[in-house]
Amino acid sequence: MLPDQSVTDRLEARILAAMAGGFELGILYLGYRLGYFRGLRDLGDANAGELAAQVEANSRYTREWLEAAAASALIDVWEQSASGDSRRYALTPGTEDPLTDDSGVWTMLHDVRCTVTSLARAPELVEHYRNGTGLLFSAYGEDMRGGQELTHKQAFVRDLPTRWMPALGDLHQHLLTTPGTRIADIGFGAGWSTIALARCYPNATVDGLDLDPESVALARENARAQGLTSEISFQVQDAADLSLSGRYDLACAFECIHDMPQPVTVLRAMRNLVGAGGTVLIGDVAVGESYTAPAELDERLDYGYSLFHCLPVGMYGPNAVGTGTLMRPATLWSYAQTAGFANMSVLPIEHPSWRFYRLTG
């Protein structure tokens, strides 16, 4: 039977559009990393030579980037000219802040950095897909670490103290009012969750535990910049260290359990940290409770991150479970039960991309 021409035509059109969109991600990535967007903001409008001089880049590459960015409607042609070197460009009004963000207030470009660096691993992932091995988180480099930091930073700084932690009810009040309490933050990345916990609970000592030395160094630098050196301790330390048993009132893990090669081992260690009657708080991706296809855009993006980053990281090392980005509630509950928890509840926190679980018992 001959294929339905309309089906193949739609598929071809979709693939071509996806290819163009992929290259647009590359344009955005270069614009951020090379400082083109910031240069256009500072100059107001510029031709290729002026922008290249502003950001200390090659003029010929810069002209091609400007033409491509304007052709994709990511920036504007400010002044037309038959000469590519004379044509002038500017940022589209209203895009200046999101295209030059370095604080995480606007997350789009930082998501782009994570996406591009994930896709860049595709050639080496072919062999990992064949033999069932994985990649260390550090293999994704500075763009993944920095992109994740600025994607999540504002949520920790803004939402953790005002919306997330109050949902813990009596435990929140206990941590607020009782001197000498302790909180462990597992897999803290750049440390902004730990910093937010320390600010939320000035009576508590907050310890960040992570196995990635570069993340620990970055977190310590961020804490020093915030003037929080005595309230927080960041350590390259395994949460399963028995010397930490029962030391904490609360143990947290934000958006990292699904990346762990051995999530049950980590959850068991967290249960040990808080001891009998303690609480473990897990914040992770708010995926659908069951698989559906075709899926909505958010879930399709989650599968993209899973294929090229989260699953390979979760497949690294012996006995790796390989959870992937889409850790559905039933999966976490299965892990929690195996780790020895008796109860799991979803906290009443409205968030477009996070879901929060309280584990006890």
C-alpha positions in Angstrom: 0.0 0.0 0.0 1.3 3.4 -0.9 1.6 5.8 2.0 -1.0 8.6 2.3 0.7 11.6 0.7 -1.0 14.0 3.1 0.5 12.2 6.1 4.0 12.3 4.7 3.6 15.9 3.7 2.6 16.8 7.2 5.5 14.8 8.7 8.0 16.6 6.3 6.5 20.0 7.2 6.8 19.2 10.9 10.4 18.0 10.7 11.4 21.1 8.7 9.7 23.3 11.3 11.5 21.5 14.1 14.8 21.8 12.3 14.3 25.6 12.0 13.3 25.8 15.6 16.4 23.9 16.6 18.6 26.3 14.8 16.8 29.2 16.5 17.8 27.7 19.8 21.4 27.8 18.6 20.9 31.5 17.6 19.6 32.3 21.0 22.5 30.3 22.7 25.1 32.2 20.7 23.4 35.5 21.3 23.6 34.9 25.1 27.1 33.4 25.3 28.7 35.9 23.0 26.9 38.9 24.5 25.2 39.9 21.3 21.9 40.6 23.0 23.5 42.7 25.7 25.6 44.5 23.1 22.5 45.5 21.1 20.8 46.6 24.3 23.8 48.8 25.3 24.3 50.2 21.8 20.6 50.8 21.0 21.2 49.8 17.4 24.3 48.6 15.5 25.7 47.2 12.4 27.9 44.0 12.3 31.2 45.8 12.8 30.0 47.9 15.7 28.4 45.0 17.5 31.5 42.8 16.9 33.7 45.5 18.4 31.4 45.9 21.4 31.5 42.2 22.3 35.0 41.4 21.0 33.9 39.0 18.3 34.6 38.4 14.7 32.8 40.8 12.4 31.9 38.2 9.6 30.5 35.7 12.1 28.6 38.6 13.8 27.0 39.7 10.5 25.8 36.2 9.8 24.3 35.9 13.3 22.5 39.3 13.0 21.1 38.3 9.6 19.9 34.9 10.9 18.5 36.3 14.1 16.5 39.0 12.2 15.4 36.4 9.6 14.0 34.3 12.5 12.3 37.5 14.0 14.3 37.2 17.1 15.6 40.8 16.6 14.6 43.7 14.3 16.2 45.2 11.3 16.6 48.8 12.5 17.8 50.3 9.2 17.8 48.5 5.9 20.8 48.6 3.5 21.8 46.6 0.4 25.2 46.1 2.1 25.2 43.5 4.8 27.9 45.2 6.7 26.0 48.5 6.8 22.6 47.1 7.7 21.6 48.0 11.3 19.8 45.9 13.9 18.2 46.4 17.3 16.4 44.3 19.9 12.6 44.1 19.5 11.1 46.5 22.1 10.0 44.6 25.1 12.6 41.8 24.7 15.5 43.6 26.3 15.1 42.1 29.8 14.5 38.5 28.9 17.2 38.4 26.3 19.9 39.9 28.7 18.9 38.3 32.0 21.7 37.2 34.3 19.6 36.9 37.5 17.1 34.2 36.7 14.1 36.5 36.8 13.5 35.5 33.1 14.2 31.8 32.6 13.9 31.4 28.9 17.5 31.7 27.8 18.7 29.6 30.7 16.3 26.8 29.6 17.8 27.3 26.1 21.3 26.7 27.5 20.2 23.5 29.2 18.5 22.3 26.0 21.4 23.1 23.7 24.0 21.4 26.0 21.7 18.4 26.4 21.3 18.0 22.6 25.1 18.4 22.1 25.6 15.1 23.9 23.5 13.3 21.2 26.4 11.7 19.3 28.0 10.2 22.3 24.6 9.1 23.7 24.2 6.7 20.8 26.7 4.3 22.3 25.3 4.7 25.8 21.8 3.9 24.4 23.2 0.7 22.9 25.1 -0.6 25.9 22.9 0.8 28.8 25.5 3.0 30.4 25.2 6.7 31.4 26.9 10.0 31.8 28.0 11.9 34.9 26.2 15.2 35.5 29.6 16.9 35.2 29.8 15.8 31.5 27.2 18.4 30.6 29.5 21.2 31.7 29.1 24.8 32.8 26.0 25.5 30.6 24.0 22.8 32.3 25.1 23.9 35.8 24.7 27.6 35.1 21.4 27.1 33.2 19.8 25.0 35.9 21.0 27.5 38.5 19.3 30.5 36.9 16.2 28.5 35.8 15.4 27.6 39.4 16.9 30.5 41.4 14.0 32.8 41.6 11.6 30.0 42.5 13.7 29.2 45.5 14.3 32.8 46.5 10.7 33.9 46.0 8.4 30.9 46.4 10.2 28.6 48.9 9.8 30.8 52.0 6.3 32.2 51.1 4.5 29.3 49.5 6.3 26.0 49.7 7.5 25.7 53.3 4.3 27.1 55.0 2.5 24.1 53.5 4.4 21.9 56.1 2.1 23.4 58.8 3.3 22.5 62.3 6.7 21.6 61.2 7.1 25.0 59.5 6.2 26.7 62.8 8.5 24.5 64.7 11.4 25.4 62.4 10.5 29.1 62.6 10.4 29.3 66.4 12.7 26.6 67.8 16.4 27.3 68.2 18.8 24.5 67.4 16.8 22.8 64.6 18.6 21.4 61.7 17.8 21.0 58.0 19.6 18.9 55.3 19.3 19.9 51.7 20.3 17.0 49.3 21.6 17.6 45.8 21.4 21.4 46.1 23.0 22.3 42.8 24.1 25.9 43.0 22.9 26.2 46.6 19.9 28.6 46.1 17.5 26.2 47.8 19.8 25.9 50.8 20.2 29.7 50.9 16.5 30.1 50.8 16.0 27.6 53.6 18.5 29.4 55.8 16.8 32.7 55.2 13.4 31.2 55.9 14.5 29.6 59.2 17.1 31.8 60.9 16.9 29.6 64.1 18.0 26.5 62.1 21.3 25.2 60.9 21.2 24.2 57.3 23.6 21.7 55.7 23.9 21.2 52.0 25.1 17.7 51.0 26.1 16.9 47.5 28.6 14.6 45.7 29.5 17.0 42.9 32.6 19.1 44.0 32.0 21.8 41.4 28.4 22.3 42.7 29.7 22.6 46.2 32.2 25.2 45.2 29.6 27.2 43.3 27.1 27.0 46.2 29.8 28.2 48.7 30.5 31.2 46.5 26.8 32.1 46.3 26.4 31.8 50.0 29.5 34.1 50.6 28.0 36.6 48.2 24.8 36.6 50.2 26.6 37.0 53.5 25.5 33.5 54.7 28.6 31.7 55.8 27.9 30.8 59.4 24.3 29.7 58.9 25.0 27.2 56.0 27.5 24.4 55.5 28.0 23.0 52.0 29.8 19.7 52.0 30.9 17.0 49.5 29.3 14.3 51.5 27.1 11.3 51.1 23.8 11.6 52.8 24.1 7.9 53.7 26.9 8.7 56.1 25.8 7.0 59.3 27.4 9.7 61.4 24.5 12.0 60.3 21.7 9.6 61.5 18.8 11.3 63.2 20.5 14.7 63.2 17.9 16.6 61.3 14.3 17.8 61.7 13.8 18.0 58.0 15.6 16.7 54.9 14.8 18.2 51.5 15.6 17.3 47.9 14.5 19.7 45.1 14.2 18.5 41.5 17.0 15.9 41.8 15.6 12.5 42.9 14.6 11.6 39.3 18.3 12.2 38.3 19.7 9.9 41.0 21.0 6.5 39.7 19.8 4.9 42.9 16.8 6.9 44.2 15.8 4.3 46.8 19.2 4.4 48.4 19.0 8.2 48.5 15.5 8.2 50.0 16.6 5.6 52.6 19.5 7.8 53.5 17.2 10.8 53.9 14.9 8.8 56.1 17.9 8.0 58.2 18.9 11.6 58.4 15.6 12.6 60.0 15.1 9.5 62.2 11.8 8.2 63.6 9.0 10.7 63.2 11.0 13.0 60.9 9.9 14.5 57.6 11.4 14.4 54.1 10.3 16.9 51.6 10.6 16.1 47.9 10.0 18.8 45.2 10.1 17.4 41.7 8.7 17.8 38.2 4.9 18.0 38.1 4.3 15.4 35.3 1.1 13.7 34.6 0.0 10.9 36.8 -0.1 8.5 33.9 1.3 8.2 30.4 -0.7 9.7 27.5 0.2 10.0 23.8 0.2 12.4 22.1 1.1 14.5 25.1 0.8 18.2 25.9 3.8 20.5 25.2 5.1 20.4 28.8 5.3 16.7 28.9 6.9 16.6 25.4 9.6 19.0 26.7 10.1 16.8 29.8 10.7 13.8 27.6 13.2 15.8 25.6 15.2 16.6 28.8 14.8 13.0 29.9 16.2 11.5 26.7 19.2 13.8 26.5 20.0 14.5 30.1 18.1 13.2 33.0 17.9 9.5 31.9 21.6 9.3 30.9 22.6 10.8 34.3 20.2 8.4 36.1 21.8 5.4 34.2 25.4 6.1 35.4 27.1 3.5 37.5 26.3 0.0 38.7 22.7 -0.9 39.6 21.4 2.4 38.2 17.6 2.5 38.1 17.2 5.1 35.3 14.1 6.9 36.4 14.2 9.8 33.9 12.5 13.2 34.1 9.0 11.8 34.2 8.9 10.4 37.8 5.2 10.0 38.2 3.7 10.0 41.7 3.2 6.2 41.7 6.9 5.7 40.9 8.0 7.9 43.8 5.6 6.2 46.1 7.1 2.8 45.1 10.6 4.1 45.8 9.5 5.6 49.1 7.9 2.4 50.3 11.0 0.4 49.4 13.1 3.0 51.3 10.9 2.4 54.5 8.5 5.3 54.4 4.9 4.6 55.6 3.2 7.7 54.3 3.4 10.0 51.3 1.2 13.0 50.7 1.1 15.7 48.0 1.2 19.1 49.6 -1.4 21.7 48.6 1.0 23.9 46.7 -0.1 25.3 43.3 2.9 25.5 40.9 3.0 25.2 37.1 6.0 22.8 36.9 6.7 21.5 40.4 4.9 18.9 42.7 5.8 18.6 46.4 5.7 15.4 48.4 5.9 14.9 52.2 7.3 11.5 53.2 7.0 10.3 56.8 7.1 7.1 58.9 
